[in-house]
Amino acid sequence: MVATDSPWVFGVGCVFAALFAYGLGANDVANSFGTSIGSGALTMKHAILIASVMEVVGAVTLGAGVADTLTKKISYLEREDCWDCQGEGSKMGLYELGMVCALASGAIFLLGATLFGLPVSTTHTIVGGVLGMTIVATHTFCVKWLWPGLLKIVASWFVSPILAGAISVLLHLTIRRTVLDTGAPLRRAYIALPILTGSTILVLVMLILYQQSTFPLWEMGAISAGAGVSVWCFVQFLLLSRVKRQVEASIPTIEMGSLKLGGESAEDEREPMMAAADTRQVEKEEEEEGLKASEVVVAQSEEANLLSGREKELARAKRVFMYLQILTATLKSFAHGANDVANAAGPFAAVQGLYFGQDPCHISTTIWILVLCGAGIVLGLSISGHHVIKTIGEDLTAIDFPTGFSIELGSTLSVVLASCTGMPVSSTHCQVGSVICIGVYEHGARNVQWSLLNKILASWIFTVPISAACAGGFLYGALFLIPKL
């Protein structure tokens, strides 16, 4: 059997875990920040700064539970005819090598997809890798196909984009009805800013406490409500006045240009008449038409001024949501670190745990692994994230501040809900589901780039089989290179 204390297996595992975390950052985190950068709420530099903090914090605080799901709920570690983690015929050395192959397969697939600008699921990628190496090393009966194993993970892939899209559309519908489509959108936006900020924090704190703490439910509610109210007060009394100054200064005054009647100026319309009549008749007609034209111009000027004022107020109201979108981008980064860091940390935790002598049947994810993978994620976003950011933030559909806020909050809530249940959902699926649903609702189906979406869906379909085949092939080839099995 392959030795569980083999230094070369551990060393190669470190390399491919780092590459997988890099690919995860380049592909997954990029689509998390894509809507914020696409709408102009954040620059790439700001996205990197936010990710460098929130990805690591999310990974350390909530990432361990989901990472353990990937190592324990895909295959049977205890069964004698499978990995037999506690028996004399243990195959845990082969399991460790298989996890290295799964990381290698996932890293190569993610880097390739990122170069083509395709936002694929890192959860799909690593689950496919673990699935492929398990079948090659043992047999198909060692895979936990049913609930709560692989079936639970696969179900989340379909439920998460629908749930995220529904939440996002509901949020945007509420914003439209209560803020944007009212008679005073800017005043309503100023009222909504602290309320939405405090409510978002309240819900997320409640979800985190529900997973991480042993407090009674009423204490969790009290703590969450206290956090939400504190944030509301902070925004209402300290930040709102600054936001108002910045918003008022952000929309320049629109100067009225010369008005055209029927697509042409009044002077252009009179030229044919001057050529067909004598000077006296033309002067008379000019005088009559001048009076009529002046009345029309005055009426249209008043209407245009009113429309211009309405448009400017609506533009300012929408700009208020830029600050909410920055908040949700920050929270989305935290949620991504909590959920998707498991895709790199879970398999590497198995490699590290077996190398350092952890109980083979109860491998846990240590903090240093979560920190290391979080750092790799940030590096991937910094260097290669722009490929997928363009796809999500610009190419699929048009995104402004209100729609971007609804997309990010809807997908964030879906991801955090999944993290609290230990379900490793695809944040890519959540984000793309929200973008498509919002795009259809806001702009109509014709303004969604369905051809691009078809390419993305095709990449999702082939992710699992390609990753599984590559991981299984790597393991099969590696066994020929090891002199003693």
N, C-alpha and C positions, 0 to 999 in steps of 0.2 A: 504493500500500500504506500501511497504518497505520505511522507512524514508531515505531521501537522506543525513541526517546528522548523520546516525547511526555510532557510533565510532567503533563498532565491525566489520562492513562491511569494513570500511576504514583500520582498523588494519590488518584484514585478507588479504585485497588487497595489503597492503605493503609487507606482507610476500611472497605472491605468485608472485608479481612483481619482487621482489628480486630473487626468485628462477628461474623465467623465464629468467631474465637477465643473471643469472649464467649459465643456460642451453644454452642460446644463445651464450655466450662466449665459452663454452666448445665445442659446435657443429659447429656453424657458423664461428667464428673467427678462430677456429682450422683449418677448411678447407681453409680459406683464407691464412694462413701461411704455410699450408701443403707442397706446392711446394717449398717454400724457404727452409724449414727445410729438406725436402726430398732430395733436390739437394746439401745440405751442405752450402748454402749461409748464412744461419742464424742458430744460436743455439736456443734452447727453451728459454734460459734466455734473449737473445737479442730480440726475438719475443715478450716476455712479456713486456720488456721495451718500445718497439715501440708501442705496443697496448695500454699501459697505458696512453700514450700521445695522439696518433692519433685517437683512438676510441672516446675519450671524446671531442677532438677538432672537429671532424667530426659531432658528435651528436649535439653539441651546435650550430655550424654554419649552418648546412643544415638539421638537423634531424627533426625540427618542422613541415616542410611542409609535409613530408611523414607520420609523426605520425598523423596529422590531417586527412589525406586521410583514414586511417583505422577507425577513429571514425565517419566520416561523410559520407563516400561513400559506405558503405556496407548495411546500413538500413536507413529507412525514419524516421528521428527524429521528423519532424514537423507534419506528418499526424495524424489526430485524431484517426484513427483506428489502429495506430501503437504505437509509443512511446508518441506522443502528448506532445512534450517538453514544449510548452507554454500554454496548455489548463488546464482546471480544473481537467480533468481526466488523468493527466500526469502519466506516468509509469516510470519516470526517476529513481525512487528509485529501481525499478526492473531492469532497465537498468544498474545501478551501480552494483547491485549484479550479474547480468549476466556477466559483464566485469570481475569481480573477478573470476567467474567460468571459463571464457575463459582463464584467466591467469593460473588458477590452472590446467586446462586440458593441456595447452601448456607446462607448466613446467614439468609435469609428463612425457609427451610424449617425450620431448627433452632429459630429463635425461636418460630415458630408451634407446632411440636411440643412445645416446652417449656411454653408457656402451657396446653396441654391435658394436661400431665403424662405425655406419651408418650416413653419412652426409645427413641429411634431411633438408627440407626447413622450416626455422622458420616463413617465411611469410605464407606458406601453413598452418602451425600449428595454428597461431593466427587467420587467416582468417577463418579457419574451426571452431575454438572455438567461434568466434563472430557469425558466421552463425548458429551454433547449438543452442546457447542460444537465438538468435533472434527468431528462429522458435518455440522454446518451450515457450518463454515469450509472443509472439504475434501470428503470423502465417506466412506462406510462402510468402504472398503477401507483407509483410513488408521488404523483402530483395530486394535490388537493383540489380536484376539479370542482367540487360542489361547495355550497355555502357552509361555513363562512370563509372558504378558501378562495380559489381563483374566480368562482362565480360571483362572489361579492365584489371583487376588484373589477371584473369585467362589467358588472351591472353599474358600477359607479361611472364608468366611461360614458354610458348612454344617459344616465340620470343627470350627471353634473352639467352638461351644456344646456339641457332643457331647463333645469332648475335655475341656473345662472341667467339664462336668457329671460325667463319669466320674471325673475326678481328685478332684473335691469329694466325691462319694459314697464313693469308696475311702478318702479321708482320714477322713471322718466314721465310716465303718464301723470303721476301725482305732481311732479314739478311743473309740467305744462299747465295742468288745470289750476293749480294754486298760485303759480308765480308768473310764468312766461305769457300765458294767454289772458291775463287780467288787465284791467285798466291802468294799473300802476305797477308794472313788473319790477322796476328798480327798487321801490319801497318794499315790495314783497320779498325780493331777493335779499335785502338787508335783514329782514326779519327771519328769513329761512336760514341764513348762514349760521348763526349760533345754535339754532335748534337742530339742524341737520348734523352739525359737528358734534354736539353733545350726545345726540341720539346714537350716532355711529360709534362713539367711544363706549357708551353704555352697553350696547349690544355685544361688541367685541370683548369687553372686559368680562361680561357675564359668560360668554362662551369659553373664554380661557379659564376662568375660575371653575367652571363646571367640569372641565377636564382635569385641571391640575391640583385643585384643592379638595380638602375633606370637610369644608365648612358646611353647615346646614344651608338649605336653599334660601332661607330668609336672610342669612348673613351675606350670601353671594349677591342677592338682590340689593341689599343695602349698600354694599361696597360698590357695586356697579352703578347704582343710582347716584352715589356720592361722586364717583369719577365723572359721570355724565354731566351732573349739575356743575361741578367744578370747571369742566371744560367750557360749558355754556357761559358761565360767569366770566371766565377768562376772555373768551371771544367777544362777548357782549360789551364788556366794560373796558377792555384794554386794547383789543385788536380792531374792533369794528370801525372806530374813527379813522384809523390808519388805512384800512381797506377802502373806506369811502373816498379818502383823498386820492389814493392811487387809482381807483376806478374812474373818478371824475376827470382825472388828468389823462386817462388812457385813450379816450375817444376824441379825436380832433374835430373841430368845428367844420361842418360840411358847407362849402361855399356853393351857392346856387349859380349854375352856368346859364348861358342863353338858352331859352326854351324854344323848341321847334314845334310847329303845328302840323300834325299829320306827317311827321318825318321830315318836313322841309321848313325853312324859315318863311315868314310872310313876304320877305323881299324876293325869295326865289319863286314864290307862287305868282308874284305880280309881273315878273318879267315877260311871260308870253302875252299878257294883256297889253303891256306897253308897246309891244311890237305890232299889235292888231288894231289899235285905236289912236285917235289924234291926241295931242297933248292936253287939250281942255277936258276931254272925256276921261282921260287917265287921271288927271288931277282930281276930278269929281269922285271918281271911283276910289281913288286912294284915300280921300277924306272919309268917305263912308266906311270903307274897309278898315281904315285906321281906328275908327271909333269901336267897331266890332272886335277887331283884333286886340285892342287894348283891354276891353272887357274880358275877353277870353284869357289873356295873359295874366290879368290880375287874379281871376278865379283859379287858374291853374297854379299860379305862384303860391296862393294861400294854401291850396291843397297840398302842394309839394312841400311847403314849409312844415305843415302839420305832419305829413308822412315822414319827412326828414327827422323831425323831433321824436316821433314814435320809434323810428328805426334806431336813432342814437340811444334812446332810453333802453330799448330792448338789447342793443349791443352792450351797454353798460351792465344790464341785469345779467346777461350771459357771462360777462367777464367776472362777476362775483363768484360764479361757480368754478372759476379757475383755481381759487384757493381751496375749495372743497375737493377738486380733482387732485391737487397736490397732497392733501391729507389722505385721500383714498389710495393714491399711488404709494405713499409711505406705508399704509396699512397693508396694501397688497404685497409689498415687498416682505413685510413681516410674515404674512400668511404663507407666502411662497417658501420662505425659509423654514417655516414650521412643517409644511407638508412635503415639498419636493426635495428638500435636502436628503430625505430618506432614500431617494433613488440612488444617490452616491454613497451615503453613509451606511445604509443597511448592509449591502454586500461587503463593503470594506470592513465593517464592524465584525462580520463573521471571520474574515481573513485575519484581522488583528487579534480577535479574541482567541481563536484557535492557536495562533502563533505564540501568544503570551500565556497560554494554559488556562483559559476560562473553561467553565463547565460547558462541554460541547452541546448539551441539551438546553442550556439557559444562557445563551450569548446575549450580552447587553451592549448597548451603544454608549461609549464613553464621551465625555464632553469634548475632549481634544479632537476627536474625529469630527464632531459636528462643527467645531470652530474651523478646522482645516478645510472641510468641504465648503463651508460658507465663504471662506477666503477664495477658494477656487472659483466659486460661482461669480463673485465680484470681478475677478480677473477676466473671466470669460465674457461678461457683459462689457467690460471696459474695452477689450480689444476687438471682439468679433460680433458684438451685439447689434451693430447697425444693420446687418443683413435682414434679420427678422423684424426689427423695429419698423422698417419701411413697409413690409408686407402687412403687418397688423395695423399700424398707425395711419397709413396713407392709401394703400392699394385696394383694400377690401371695400371700404365705404367712407364717406365723408364724416368727420368727427369734429364736434365743437366742444366747448367746455361743459355744458349741461349733459350732453350725451356721453361724453367721456367720464364724467362723474358717475352717471348711472351704470355705465359698463363696468367701471372698476369696483364700485361698491357692490354691485350684484355678484360679480365673480369672486370678490374677496369674501363675502359672506358665505358663498357656496364652499369655497376652499376651507375656511375656518370651521364651518360646520362639519365638513368631512374629517378634518384633523381631530376634532373632538370625539369622533366615533372611531378613530383609528383606521379610517378608510383612505387609502392612498389614491385620491382622485387626480385627474390630470388638470392642472391649472391652465394648460393650453386649451383643453376642451372647454373649460369654463369661460375663458377669455374670448375665444372665437365664437362660442355660442352666444355670448352677450353682444358681441360686435354685430353678428348677423341679424339677430332679433331686433336690435336697436336700429340697424340700417334699414331693414324692411319696414319697421314701424314709422320711422322718422322720414325717410326719403323714398320709400316705395321699393318694390322688388327689382325694378329696372335699374336702380342706381347701386345695386350690389354686384360686385364682380364675381358672378357665378363661375366663370371659367377658372379663376384663381381658386375659388373655394373648392371646385372639383379636384384640382391638383392637391390641395391640402387634405381633402378627405381621402384621396387615393394614397397619399403618404401615410395617413393614419391606418388605413386598412392593411398596408404592407409592413408596417412597423414591427408588429409582433412576429410574423413568420420570418422576416429577414433577420431580426435580432436573434430569434431562437435558432435559426439555421446557422448563423455565424458563430454563436456561442457554442453550439453543439459541435460544429466543425473545428473550432479552436481547441476544444477539449479533446476531441478525437485525435487531432494532430499532435497535441501536447503529450498524449499518452505514448506515442511512438518515440518521443524524444527522451522519455524517462526510462532509464535502463531497468529499474526494478519497480514493479507495480504492487 
